[in-house]
Amino acid sequence: MPAPFTTLDEFRTVLAQAPAPDAVATAGAQDRNSQLTKPPGALGRLEDLAIWYAGWRGTPQPQINTPQVIVFAGNHGVCAQGVSAFPPEVTVQMVANFQHGGAAINQLSKAFGARMDVHALSLETPTADFTQGPAMTEAEVIDALQTGWTAVDPQSDLLVTGEMGIGNTTSAAAIATAILGGEAADWTGRGTGVDDAGLAHKTEVVAQGVALHATDDPLEVLRCLGGRELAAMAGAIAAARQHRTPVILDGFICTAAAAVLAKTQEGALDHTVAGHLSAEGAHQKMLDALGKEPLLNLGLRLGEGSGAALAIGVLKGAVACHSGMATFAEAGVSDG
């Protein structure tokens, strides 16, 4: 469906008016969970995940049949500052790899039965170098948010957003510094694998950008320091909320995009869970700031949505147990 906003203020209103989970479905799922053939709490977080999922899907006995993975790609003008170990051309090359089914995220999407879509956002026109001026105009950031919004299939029952964009850990670190506080060094990591000198330079670039674009408005932070793919992920996560589609967040870059929503509107990420803990150093601190506990910790730092796609299996397992197990009454088992 068309995005219901054409300005950042209108997007802010959309976030403020986002729907809540279905309280009746949540209560029904909690009641069902208490009757399943297992000791109370025996499935740990799987029980909480299933109840959370049921509330957002509006049914006490849900299923996951149509997960969607969307990978957004963008190029960053700040790469002119030499912040990445790889050239920007790699973004275009990796998009082709996604489209031909050759990347890790293709395999993981297929393994967990997810439809996968790829959206390249104006790769021939990188964002502006945010050490020199705002990364995007309002029209450009709105266009990216709208691309993310309309990319979400309303019929999907679970969403993963991934990204590709050389330089985007620099953008994510700048966003985190600006909206979560602290110093650039607290949030800046090695990304594609820069050496110590490269990390020091990258940290200075992040600090320059944050100092140049001082603002308390998270959406302005996204415009001035973000990238098209980060804005698209934010738009997709917001759209999923409108459809009551639960979201599994990926790593450092995806979480930075999601943090913009969380700091714009309290509770904006209630329909999301953290899929994994990335090996990008500041991801744990970012998750802590958002109150999210990751489902997996496998040392991944690939991006693409890979860690979140793996976590589809965890959520599918939670929902399968919740909805498929017999109750004590159905199984003829004494519940004590």
Protein Blocks (a to p, Z undefined) as FASTA:
>chain_A
ZZfbfbfklmmmmmmmpccddfklmmmmmmmmmmpccdehklmmmmmmmmmmmmmnopab
dcdfbbcddddddddfklmnopafbdfklmmmmmmmmmnopafklmmmmmnopacdddde
hkllccddfklbcfbdfklmmmmmmmmmmmpcfkbcbdcdddddehilmmmmmmmmmmng
pjfklmpcfknopafklmmmmmmmmmmmmmmmgcfbfklmmmmmmcfklmmmmmmmmmmm
mnopacddddfklmmmmmmmmmmpghklmmpccfbacfbfklmmmmmmnopacfbdehpa
kbnolmmmmmmmmmmmmmmmmmmpccfklnopaeZZ
